[in-house]
Amino acid sequence: YRYNNKEKSVFAKLEYYNLTGSIKDRVAFYIINNAIERGNLKDGMPIIEATSGNTGISLSALGARYKHPVYIFMPDWASAERVKLMQGYGANVILISKEEGGFIQCVKEAKKMADEKTDF
């Protein structure tokens, strides 16, 4: 296009081409792919995450793609749509209330489960 009589270009990044339409898809893909390549994430091992949103959705979709069980710990005040999306991908969503410790408790519970169910 032209602006002030000068040729200009417009570059766009289309996140809707990502697996779930989120920028977090690329981050989640890198984490999962890297763990698989290094041998840290073996067949059937769970993906465990404390999240309040998009990263959990991305990890849930990738878990379905790579056939890994997914456990998502998130605050119970997260939107029902996010929970349903993750569950739609097959994730087990564990909701933690503010009274139970909120997001800090989500992190603790995810770490505890990772210690019990994984070897790294």
N, C-alpha and C positions, 0 to 999 in steps of 0.2 A: 504494500500500500504506500501511499505518499502522504507525508506530513511536512508542512512548511517547505514544499517543493523538494523534499529529500525522500529517497527510497528507504523504506523501513521494512522490517520483518517482525512477525509475531510468532512466538514459540509457545506452545501449550503442552501441558502435561495432563493427560487424561486418565485420572485415577479410576474411572469407571471401567477401564480395561483390566484392572486388577481383579483377582479371584473373587473378593467380596465387595469390591468397589472402594476399598479403603487404602490409604497410603501405608497403613500398618501391615498390609499384605506382604509388601516387600521385606520389611523387617522380619516378620514371622517366617517367611520363606527362607531367608538367609539363615536364621537361627536353626530352623529344623533341618534344612539341607546340609548345613555345616555339621550339625550333630550327627546326622546320618553318615556323611562322608568320613568323619573322624572315628566312627564306630561307637560314639557315646549313646546314640539313640538306636537301639537294636529293634528288630521285628517284635511287635507286640508290647514294647515298653510304653508306659503311659506318658502323655504330655500333661504336665501339671503347671498351672499358672494362677497367680493372684492378679486380678484385673478389675477394672470398672467398665471396660468397653471394647473398643475396636481391636486391640491386640488379642483379646480372648476370642472374638469372632473369627479373626484370621487363623488363630491356632486351632480353633474348632474345625474350620473348613479343611485345613491342612491335615489334621488328625484323621478326618474322614477320608481324604485323598490317599494318605499313606497307610491307612488301616491301623492307627494307633488309638487306644482309648484316651479320651481327653477329660481332665478334671479341672474345672474352673471354679475358683473361690472368688466370690465377689460380694460387695455390700448389698444388703437387701433393698437399698434405695435406688439401685440401678434400674433403668427402664425395663418394663416387661418385654418390650420389643427386642432388646439386646439378649435377654435371657432366652426368649423363644428362638431367636436366630441361632444361638449357640446350641440349644437343645435340638433344633432342626438339623444341625450338622452331626448330631449324635453325642454331643458333649454332656457330661454329668456336671450340672451347675449346682454348687453348694453356696447358699446364701447365708451371710453372716450379718446379724443386726448390729446397730450401734451399741446396744446394751451388751452384746457379746464381745465387743471390741472393734467392730467396724473393719476398716481396711487393714489396720495393723494386725488384727486377728486373722484376716484372710491370708496375709503374708505368712504368719506363723503356722497356720493350718496347711498351707501349700508346702512349706518347708518340711513340716512333720511328715506329710504324706510322701513327699519326694524321698526323704530319708528312709521311709519304710518300704517303698515300692521300687526304688531304683538303686543302682550301685555306683552312682557318681554324684 
